[in-house]
Amino acid sequence: MISLLMRDITLAMRAGGGFGLGLAFFLLVAVLVPLGVGPDPITLAKIAPGILWVGALLACLLSLDRLFALDAEDGSLDLLATAPVPLEAVVVIKSLAHWLVTGLPLTVIAPALGLLLNLPTSGYPWLVAAFGLGTPALSVIGAFGAALTVGLKRGGLLLSLLVLPLYVPTLIFGAEVIRRGALGLDATTPLLFLAGITLGSTALLPIASAAAIRVNLR
Amino acid sequence: MRYTRRMTLTVTNLGCTRGGLCVLDGVSFVVKPGQILVLQGPNGIGKTTLLRTIAGLQPPQSGQIAAPADSIAYAAHADGIKPTLTVGENLTFWAAIFGTQNISPALAAIQLTALRSRPATSLSAGQKRRLGLARLLVTGRPIWLMDEPTVSLDTASTALFIAMIASHLGQGGSALIASHIHLGLAAATYLNLTPYANHIAPQPSPFDGVTA
């Protein structure tokens, strides 16, 4: 299991692995939005939570179609499905690897981008907390979408259409945590909702993802 | 090393489907330790489908497959090689997944030791196939299912492959090989799948005759 995690991280880091793709996209969004919206600090502070979460969502989406499709193309997925590891565990480990190379870097860089968007100081702890608790859900839900579309060539469009509606609760509660934090209000309730979404999807979706992969391998 | 357990693969009256269509029906055979069975038949007869069914990737349409748990290693058309990992890293990964440690004997058996630290992207098609075969060695499993194992192998590599199979059989292993060419394996029995092909005509599709 550890070896699968290490392999996925190594593959992401090596040439053509796609590490940094989501990060660069996230950076571009946060840099370009102030240029497009204008330099008014009040407007920027108002839209910062939403922009940060939308950027994270789309950045995450960019790398999702590689999650199982590459393994399916080169035959690794067939071999993993016949190996002595449960497919559910394979899904969990691959989601974890995906989070480590996309969600975690986004969480680390988000405060710097909050600065670009003039996020009020009181919002930063909540920003990090919301990203840390919310982005794992993006990887797990995304893995479910990737598992459903694994048999399709160029299934990226369908994957986006399937996954984006499922991302909406994370987006709403994630942005609400930062908005309340920035205004100096108590953001515990949306943060708990966010944690609930992550925990619930981590508990349930890998089982569904593994079932979807089994059907697609037939 | 010998396989500690004696494992027999028994297939009884197996029927299997591809794309919802029944392709083979009533296939029965037994592969005992030390035996090798070569499945033959023209393209599209269902050799790959049969192997995938036995490997557990798809449920059988009818009949039974009896094999001890964790005894089957499956080698598909695609070798599951990651081009950006080295030969050694590729093999070490599969060894770890199957819970075996030492990959050196497998590399030596298939003469890839010199290429161990080369990225797999720089391997030739034949070398990639040999790496795929080495993966079977590190699984430590006694029953090998192989789909066209000699594709893109030259004469020397085919000889290596035959030596590898012979040593596998000598250790009490067995193999089920799908191939449309005669492999020249001395110990092999051959099973032609043509009599088992399902001759029921495909049902007409509701879209037949519909034009855009």
Interface residues (C-beta under 8 A of the other chain):
Chain A: I2 S3 L4 R7 T10 L11 R14 A15 G16 G17 D71 E73 D74 G75 S76 D78 L79 L80 A81 T82 A83 P84 V85 L217 R218
Chain B: R52 A55 G56 L57 Q58 P59 D70 I72 A73 Y74 A76 H77 A78 D79 G80 I81 K82 T84 L85 E89 T92 F93 W94 A96 I97 F98 G99 R135
